[in-house]
Amino acid sequence: MATPNELTAMRRAIAISAQGLGTTSPNPPVGCVILDRDGVPVGEGYHLRKGDHHAEVNALTAAGERAEGGTAVVTLEPCNHHGRTPPCRQALIDAKVSRVLMAVMDPTSRGEGGAVVLEQAGIEVERGVLEQEALLVLGPWLHSLRTGRPHITWAYTVGVDEDHEDQAVKELRRTHDLVIRRDGTVEEGVPGGHGEDAFRVPTGPLGDDPAKALHTLTEAGARTVLMEGSSNEVAHLLGGLVDRLIVDLSRILPSSVPTPASASIPSGFRMMDATAFGPYVRLTASKQ
């Protein structure tokens, strides 16, 4: 069972893994923390983009020799195959860690899986540590693997001025691979963030055929897509495929009469979070 120190380390790994959102695709956003043999954090790292070092390698590099006999805490099962980078399970074995905690198992793992290879090397492995919390970051990537298409978020506002809408969406852009603008054109959430040879940004509008539009987004290599703005014409094209809503509402008086615009979350979605900030309220809802 994970110790309090290890649980704290896993939450730290989850937090830093989110820094890879919007740039790692088609790879997953992963974070890792290394604890020395006394349970003290000595290294941490995350995966930034395809072709770069994975989270485990970055964390081990920071830890150096202090990783020996220690514990690796990682949000996703270490990979077990050679790609653009060597398998992470071998880096952990070579570093002589004694224990590895992982939150989510990797459905793309090849062969017997990284966890099994680590165990065969005599390393203690614990699976499913804070799995539900790690899915806050890894969930959209796993959804894309499961469905064969990007996870789609639609962000819009109700009763909010356009300047706030632009700023709110700007903050969300950096956590998504592609952004569909109000006019239907597509651009990277982080311009140039994926690297030149790992991603293809669609050129021109997506058109009016839902199947073709979805195919274009998928072929680009996107795992996550953000549709911006309440006036987005593409929302009518891909509205039936939206997986998550992020809605900013203007605050109302304590005593008010509802208007048709007050219906901020459509049926078929489940409210996941409601947060007040400044003169606005942000709602997050997921497809039921």
C-alpha positions in Angstrom: 0.0 0.0 0.0 1.2 3.5 -0.9 2.6 5.6 2.0 1.5 9.2 2.6 4.8 10.4 1.1 4.1 8.3 -2.0 0.6 9.6 -2.3 1.9 13.1 -2.1 4.4 12.3 -4.8 1.8 10.8 -7.1 -0.3 14.0 -6.8 2.7 16.0 -7.6 3.3 13.7 -10.7 -0.3 14.3 -11.8 0.1 18.0 -11.4 3.3 18.3 -13.4 2.0 15.9 -16.1 -0.6 18.5 -17.0 2.2 20.7 -18.3 2.4 18.4 -21.3 -1.3 18.9 -22.2 -1.5 20.4 -25.7 1.9 19.3 -26.9 2.5 15.6 -26.3 0.1 14.1 -28.8 -0.1 11.5 -30.1 1.8 10.5 -26.9 0.2 10.8 -23.5 0.9 13.5 -20.9 2.8 11.8 -18.2 4.5 12.9 -15.0 7.0 11.2 -12.7 8.5 11.8 -9.3 11.6 9.9 -7.9 11.9 9.4 -4.1 15.2 8.3 -2.6 15.4 5.3 -0.2 14.2 7.5 2.6 11.1 8.7 0.8 12.5 12.2 0.0 11.7 13.6 -3.5 15.0 13.9 -5.4 13.8 14.3 -9.0 10.7 14.9 -11.1 9.9 15.2 -14.8 7.2 15.2 -17.4 6.9 14.4 -21.1 6.7 17.5 -23.3 6.4 16.2 -26.9 6.8 13.2 -29.1 10.5 12.4 -29.7 11.6 14.1 -26.4 12.6 12.1 -23.3 9.7 10.6 -21.4 8.7 11.6 -17.9 10.6 8.8 -16.2 13.9 9.5 -17.9 13.6 13.3 -17.1 12.9 12.5 -13.5 15.8 10.0 -13.3 18.2 12.4 -14.8 17.3 15.0 -12.2 17.7 12.4 -9.4 21.0 10.9 -10.6 22.5 8.3 -8.3 20.0 9.1 -5.5 17.4 7.1 -7.4 19.2 3.8 -6.5 17.1 1.9 -4.0 14.4 4.5 -4.2 10.8 4.7 -5.6 9.6 5.9 -9.0 6.0 7.3 -8.8 4.6 7.7 -12.3 1.1 8.5 -13.7 1.1 5.9 -16.5 2.6 2.4 -16.7 6.2 2.8 -18.1 6.5 2.0 -21.8 7.8 -1.4 -22.9 8.9 -0.7 -26.4 11.5 1.0 -28.5 10.2 4.0 -30.4 11.9 7.3 -30.9 13.2 6.8 -27.4 14.2 3.6 -25.5 11.7 1.9 -23.2 11.2 3.6 -19.9 11.0 0.4 -17.9 14.7 -0.3 -18.9 15.7 3.2 -17.6 14.1 2.4 -14.3 15.8 -1.0 -14.1 19.2 0.5 -15.0 18.7 3.2 -12.3 18.2 0.3 -9.8 15.0 1.7 -8.2 13.5 -0.8 -5.8 9.8 0.2 -6.2 7.5 1.6 -8.9 4.1 3.0 -8.3 1.8 3.7 -11.3 -1.6 5.2 -11.5 -3.0 4.1 -14.8 -2.1 1.0 -16.9 -1.1 1.7 -20.5 -3.5 0.0 -23.0 -0.8 0.5 -25.7 1.8 -1.4 -23.9 3.4 -4.1 -26.0 4.5 -7.6 -25.1 3.9 -8.5 -21.4 3.8 -4.8 -20.4 6.2 -2.5 -18.6 4.9 -3.4 -15.1 5.5 -7.2 -15.6 9.0 -6.6 -17.0 9.8 -4.5 -13.9 8.5 -7.3 -11.6 10.6 -9.8 -13.5 13.6 -7.6 -12.8 12.9 -7.9 -9.1 11.3 -4.4 -8.7 8.2 -4.1 -6.5 5.3 -2.7 -8.5 2.0 -1.2 -7.2 -0.7 -0.5 -9.7 -3.8 1.8 -9.6 -2.4 4.4 -7.2 -4.8 7.4 -7.3 -6.0 6.2 -10.7 -9.1 8.3 -10.7 -7.1 11.5 -10.0 -4.6 10.7 -12.7 -7.5 10.3 -15.2 -8.2 14.0 -14.9 -5.1 14.5 -17.1 -4.9 11.1 -18.9 -8.7 10.7 -19.5 -8.9 12.5 -22.9 -5.9 10.6 -24.2 -7.5 7.3 -23.2 -10.8 8.4 -24.7 -9.1 9.0 -28.0 -7.5 5.6 -28.0 -10.8 3.9 -27.1 -12.9 5.8 -29.7 -10.4 6.3 -32.5 -11.1 10.0 -32.6 -10.1 13.2 -30.6 -11.7 14.1 -27.3 -13.7 17.2 -28.1 -14.3 20.1 -25.7 -16.7 23.0 -26.5 -16.0 26.2 -24.6 -18.6 29.0 -24.7 -20.1 31.8 -22.7 -23.6 32.8 -21.6 -24.3 36.5 -20.9 -20.6 37.3 -21.0 -18.9 40.1 -23.0 -16.8 39.1 -26.0 -13.6 40.3 -24.4 -13.9 37.9 -21.5 -14.8 35.1 -23.9 -11.7 35.6 -25.9 -9.5 35.6 -22.8 -11.2 32.6 -21.3 -10.7 30.6 -24.4 -7.1 31.7 -24.8 -6.3 30.1 -21.4 -7.9 26.8 -22.5 -6.1 26.8 -25.9 -2.8 25.7 -24.5 -4.2 22.5 -23.1 -5.6 21.2 -26.4 -3.9 20.0 -29.6 -6.1 21.8 -32.0 -8.5 24.7 -31.7 -11.4 25.3 -34.0 -12.0 29.0 -34.4 -15.4 30.6 -34.7 -15.0 30.8 -38.5 -14.2 27.1 -38.8 -10.5 27.4 -39.4 -8.2 25.2 -37.3 -4.9 25.9 -35.6 -2.6 24.4 -32.9 -3.4 25.3 -29.4 0.3 25.9 -28.8 1.7 27.1 -32.2 4.6 24.8 -33.1 4.3 23.0 -29.8 4.1 19.4 -31.2 7.2 19.7 -33.4 7.3 19.7 -37.2 7.3 15.9 -37.9 4.8 14.7 -35.3 1.7 16.7 -36.2 -0.2 18.1 -39.2 -2.4 21.1 -38.8 -5.4 21.1 -41.2 -5.5 24.0 -43.6 -8.7 25.8 -44.5 -12.2 25.4 -43.0 -13.4 21.9 -42.1 -16.4 22.1 -44.4 -20.0 20.9 -43.6 -19.6 17.1 -43.6 -19.4 15.8 -40.0 -17.6 12.6 -41.0 -15.1 14.3 -43.1 -14.4 17.0 -40.5 -13.8 14.3 -37.8 -11.6 12.4 -40.2 -9.5 15.5 -40.9 -9.0 16.2 -37.1 -8.1 12.5 -36.4 -5.6 12.3 -39.3 -3.9 15.4 -38.0 -2.8 13.4 -35.0 -4.9 15.3 -32.5 -6.0 13.6 -29.2 -7.8 16.7 -28.0 -9.8 19.4 -29.8 -11.2 22.6 -28.5 -14.1 24.4 -30.2 -14.2 28.0 -29.2 -17.1 30.4 -28.7 -20.8 30.3 -28.5 -21.1 31.5 -32.1 -19.0 28.7 -33.5 -20.6 27.4 -36.7 -18.6 24.2 -36.4 -20.4 23.5 -33.1 -23.5 22.7 -35.2 -21.3 20.4 -37.3 -19.7 18.5 -34.5 -22.1 19.2 -31.6 -23.3 15.6 -31.4 -19.6 14.5 -30.8 -18.8 16.9 -27.9 -17.4 15.1 -24.9 -17.0 18.0 -22.5 -18.5 21.5 -22.1 -16.8 24.4 -20.4 -19.3 27.3 -19.9 -18.6 30.7 -18.4 -21.7 32.5 -17.0 -22.1 36.1 -16.0 -23.3 36.4 -12.4 -26.9 37.4 -11.8 -28.7 39.3 -9.0 -29.9 37.3 -6.0 -33.4 37.6 -7.3 -33.8 37.2 -11.0 -36.2 36.0 -13.7 -34.8 33.2 -15.9 -34.4 33.8 -19.6 -34.0 31.3 -22.5 -30.3 32.0 -22.4 -30.2 30.8 -18.8 -30.2 27.1 -19.9 -26.4 26.8 -19.9 -25.9 23.0 -19.9 -27.9 21.0 -22.4 -29.4 17.6 -21.6 -27.2 14.6 -22.0 -24.3 16.2 -20.0 -23.5 15.8 -16.3 -22.2 18.7 -14.2 -18.7 17.9 -13.0 -17.5 21.3 -11.5 -18.8 24.8 -10.8 -16.3 27.5 -9.8 -16.9 31.2 -9.2 -14.1 33.6 -10.3 -14.5 37.4 -10.4 -17.8 38.3 -12.0 -18.2 34.9 -13.7 -19.1 31.3 -12.9 -17.4 28.5 -14.8 -19.3 25.2 -15.3 -17.7 22.0 -16.5 -19.9 19.1 -17.8 -19.1 15.7 -19.3 -21.1 13.6 -21.7 -23.3 11.1 -19.9 
